[in-house]
Amino acid sequence: DAGVTQSPTHLIKTRGQQVTLRCSPKSGHDTVSWYQQALGQGPQFIFQYYEEEERQRGNFPDRFSGHQFPNYSSELNVNALLLGDSALYLCASRGDFNTGELFFGEGSRLTVL
Amino acid sequence: AQSVSQHNHHVILSEAASLELGCNYSYGGTVNLFWYVQYPGQHLQLLLKYFSGDPLVKGIKGFEAEFIKSKFSFNLRKPSVQWSDTAEYFCAVSRSGGYQKVTFGTGTKLQVIP
């Protein structure tokens, strides 16, 4: 049973560029959340997707956008990259309405130069 | 909006010492509470959770946490730590009901010295 998989694991971009990160949820899970984890900080909620729609959003600018596909996989897009966007981006999935337990991937480490 | 405070940023203990990590949240309604752990080189994983019922919850590897509603706290405890407990621990909260977002604290790094 595959867990949450994310790609790429590491990437380097320059300021102003755009990046797309990908996530496949754990088998049987239909909800995907994205988090940003800066060095020394806890994960910060970006947004959550369910039934291909953004259901909740954290305090992130519109440069951060996402998408969920019919197979429940998801993408996180960040436009006009800033140095401050350098962080570990985590994808988490859950499939149980009641437990709320999140299953995390290994993350995508983004460095913006 | 809900928030979580973890007051201990870095804790160093010797093996067999007792552990208590503080966690306070701010939200007046019904909440679900979690502790997640991140071992070196691994992804975040659930340690334990509280939804309702007995406020003392037990998790994996001998960890437990107590929900004290009047203090808005959900402290993590372990009577005797092991070197393998070296990790970063995150407290998290979500509102009850539906696919609510989960808000994390800043984390506590625990270092256990053999």
Interface residues (C-beta under 8 A of the other chain):
Chain A: V4 T31 S33 Y35 G40 Q41 G42 P43 Q44 F45 Q48 Y50 R55 Q56 G58 L90 A92 R94 F97 N98 T99 G100 E101 L102 F104 G105 E106 G107
Chain B: V4 Q6 N32 F34 Y36 H43 L44 Q45 L46 K49 F51 F90 S94 G98 Y99 Q100 K101 V102 T103 F104 G105 T106 G107
